[in-house]
Each structure stands twice: as C-alpha cells, then as structure tokens.
C-alpha cells in the first residue's frame, strides 16, 4: 500500500540533513515527481533517516556494507538518485 501524503511529507522533512553531500542526494531522491514508496519502503527510509549523518553517508557512498536487507531497496534508490 502506498504511503499517505502526510507520512510522505514527514519523511521528506526528515530528509533535511547537516551534510551537504547527503542534502544533494536526498534532494535528487525527492525531486519531482518524487519516489513512489510503499509502507515497507517508508519504514526503511525512516530507519535510514534516523541514522547519524556520517553513518548514512557511508552507506550511500558504499564505504561500508549494508548489513540489513530490509534497507537495501531504498539504498539502491538513493544511490541511483
């Protein structure tokens, strides 16, 4: 089931980061028309956004391997943005 608009906007707001590199990746990820996320992907994105900036950047830049398969689909989409 797709994310509702309110949850989608909450995730978009949480995507504002302190590192320029992450801001650029996340801006491209959310750029129109924006990602089409289901509830599971929304939960995965929320978990990623709860990480410290440097840890998230390391995952997005493939500096460290992703140990959680539940996050992989969203990470692939972030990397492609």
Secondary structure, DSSP 8 states (H G I E B T S, - for coil): -B--HHHHHHHHHHT--SSHHHHHHHHHHHSTT----BHHHHHHHHHHHTS-HHHHHHHHTTSS----HHHHHHHHHHHH-
